[in-house]
Amino acid sequence: MSLCNSQRSNFRSHLERNIRLQTRPPAPARPSTTMNSSPHGSRASIDILEELQLIAAQNLEKLDINKYYEVVCELGKGTYGKVDLVIHKIRGTKMALKFLRKKTTKLKSFLREYSISLYLSPCPFIINMYGIAFETDEYYIFAQEYALAGDLFDIIPPQVGLSETVAKRCVHQVAIALDYLHCKKLVHRDIKPENILIFDKECRKVKLSDFGMTRRAGSPVKRVSGTIPYTAPELCDTTRQEGFCVDYSTDVWAFGVLLFCMLTGNFPWEKAMPNDTFYEEFVRWQRRRTGTVPSQWRRFTDEGLRMFRRLLSIEQERRCSVKEVFSYFNQCWMLDTENGNSSSLASSAPPLDIRSSSSEEDVLVDRLKQQSLSPACVVVKGSIMMDTHYSSMSTNSSSSSTGSYERVNRENNERGRILVATPIEICV
Ligand SMILES: Nc1ncnc2c1ncn2[C@@H]1O[C@H](COP(=O)(O)OP(=O)(O)OP(=O)(O)O)[C@@H](O)[C@H]1O
């Protein structure tokens, strides 16, 4: 669909009317208790998400996948479906198609994940999108850029961890992505290595993905009935009967656990709950009831421990913002690190202020309006993808680790997802 300017403004006001008719006005996002609110991601960015969803809904076509794509292999399986590596038959482009089973995914949830992914994709550290969404009888599907080397989980050596240099390189990019998201007043809510896609084993290029759980900060969500090691203690608190307000601080906690996993190849605990010995030990030290550093934390330097104290503050209100991690990059985090000094990394690191402006957002919406979401149309009119120059081919072996460090999966109960922890054995 290509529109001239006057048609476009008519279309826009038609859309605005529709949005007003079809959706209740979004609840204003509550200011975070832990972060300064940013001038970015205000009311305008909330409206743009509604608009993107509406456009996607209007353009969703039923397609025969085999007509447009050649399926190469399965890249991964999630709670709601699968991700396949495909090649576009006419264009020859490799893409990752995410399939969400209609049986377990509502159209609304699909549109939300697709629109949020699209909205965040201008960030260079967030997985890119092709502006393609369609459906088959069984699935809702959208297309993403293909991450050549799979996900971060596969390259963390169990019980060993990544070198500090590689971990810092990766953490830096993930922190920028997370800060970008938070500045847009969104909370990821599923930070874990499986959702960090990598393009090379040295983590020179990594991107955050999977926005299926992402919600606006301040929105109410129901309690979930399970936990994974990345789940923040306030969400594990079974004595709380009521639901929660989505808050940035839960991402910061998961980010802290992620750092521990990357640097050690272990989980710090099975769950952040009082009956977990490793967690209890950590809480005693964190609350300064003991001066003894818990055994699994003794491999970190004082500076490293200071950073973990800030990221993994038990009280939600005292947890730092994700940005604070940048102030620790010139320090060594590990005691026995082979090359802990990362000052060269810090100086060559990408600039932090890469938030998209509102004019970028307008361009995004305009480009989306001008193209159908169908693959056929993308061939003719180009895509909104910014970075498609990947040619080497790799299959993601998705080898599952055994021992202390295993993939953890969520299970679905549609609106409130259940979190399930795979049994883990923590080696210290
Ligand atoms: N663009 C991509 N390129 C390469 N591999 C990918 C891509 N997207 C996803 N994968 C692989 O597929 C796996 C599952 O993808 P994803 O996390 O998006 O699905 P999900 O159903 O939301 O999973 P979960 O239930 O664990 O959150 C990822 O962990 C990764 O290994």
The ligand as an ORCA input file, in Angstrom:
! r2SCAN-3c Opt
* xyz 0 1
  N      16.572    -14.101     15.262
  C      17.082    -15.237     15.701
  N      18.231    -15.728     15.197
  C      18.768    -16.892     15.656
  N      18.206    -17.639     16.627
  C      17.055    -17.204     17.180
  C      16.431    -15.990     16.752
  N      15.302    -15.800     17.483
  C      15.240    -16.839     18.330
  N      16.266    -17.688     18.171
  C      16.499    -18.937     18.927
  O      15.234    -19.473     19.320
  C      15.114    -19.499     20.752
  C      13.678    -19.208     21.165
  O      13.313    -17.920     20.699
  P      12.404    -16.925     21.546
  O      13.064    -16.668     22.872
  O      12.127    -15.722     20.726
  O      11.097    -17.797     21.732
  P      10.085    -17.814     22.960
  O       8.966    -18.715     22.587
  O       9.689    -16.420     23.312
  O      11.034    -18.433     24.090
  P      10.831    -18.418     25.677
  O       9.572    -19.125     25.950
  O      12.053    -19.153     26.199
  O      10.858    -16.978     26.106
  C      16.138    -18.486     21.257
  O      16.577    -18.790     22.574
  C      17.261    -18.641     20.215
  O      18.096    -19.744     20.520
*
